[in-house]
Amino acid sequence: MANTNLKLILFVVFLAGTILEFGYGFRHTTVLGACNPSGYLHGKTGHCNTEHDSDCCKAGEKYPQYQCSPSLTADTKATMTINSFAKGGDGGGPSECDNSYHSDQEMVVALSTGWYNHGSRCLKNIRINANGKSVLAKVVDECDSVNGCDADHDFQPPCPNNIVDASPAVWNALGIHGSDVGDYDITWTDA
């Protein structure tokens, strides 16, 4: 009896994953809150802006692609990275939401593909909590978790699926400076 119940549970989990993966046109699987890669991108090299210690693609290396992000909660855990949204900065082209560049003094962010959700958060504020402080920042771009390693993405790999890519102004407002700037554990929520 226990063996039959286990088989039934495994079948239901498999079926749920199959429905999520194929039933709605998505190529990713989100089962029990996990967000798994939808594929892998083969890297190629090119001119990469290394401002803020940005990662650059390596020829032949495989990079995971995500069309999903972890589930949202009241305090969603994420990794905050630093990005310049200014013209000539490491962010590449203009921001997706408004086709504009933003100075490093503006409180702006880009979200991983799943959280960006086809632009549904464009020009809306999120609340970021870190270092004992809380700030509001406007979503202006997608941190592309699917595409990368090309000129449009400054030859940087796809973003991980849990990134809040923040301007220097956000880091300053949170009081995070020096060697702590780069990758920082935060929580965030819609404001």
Secondary structure as GFF3:
##gff-version 3
##sequence-region A 1 191
A	DSSP	alpha_helix	2	18	.	.	.	ID=ss1
A	DSSP	pi_helix	19	23	.	.	.	ID=ss2
A	DSSP	beta_strand	30	31	.	.	.	ID=ss3
A	DSSP	beta_strand	34	35	.	.	.	ID=ss4
A	DSSP	beta_strand	39	42	.	.	.	ID=ss5
A	DSSP	three_ten_helix	51	53	.	.	.	ID=ss6
A	DSSP	beta_strand	62	65	.	.	.	ID=ss7
A	DSSP	beta_strand	76	82	.	.	.	ID=ss8
A	DSSP	beta_strand	108	112	.	.	.	ID=ss9
A	DSSP	alpha_helix	113	116	.	.	.	ID=ss10
A	DSSP	three_ten_helix	117	119	.	.	.	ID=ss11
A	DSSP	beta_strand	125	130	.	.	.	ID=ss12
A	DSSP	beta_strand	133	143	.	.	.	ID=ss13
A	DSSP	three_ten_helix	151	153	.	.	.	ID=ss14
A	DSSP	beta_strand	163	166	.	.	.	ID=ss15
A	DSSP	alpha_helix	168	173	.	.	.	ID=ss16
A	DSSP	three_ten_helix	178	180	.	.	.	ID=ss17
A	DSSP	beta_strand	183	190	.	.	.	ID=ss18
###
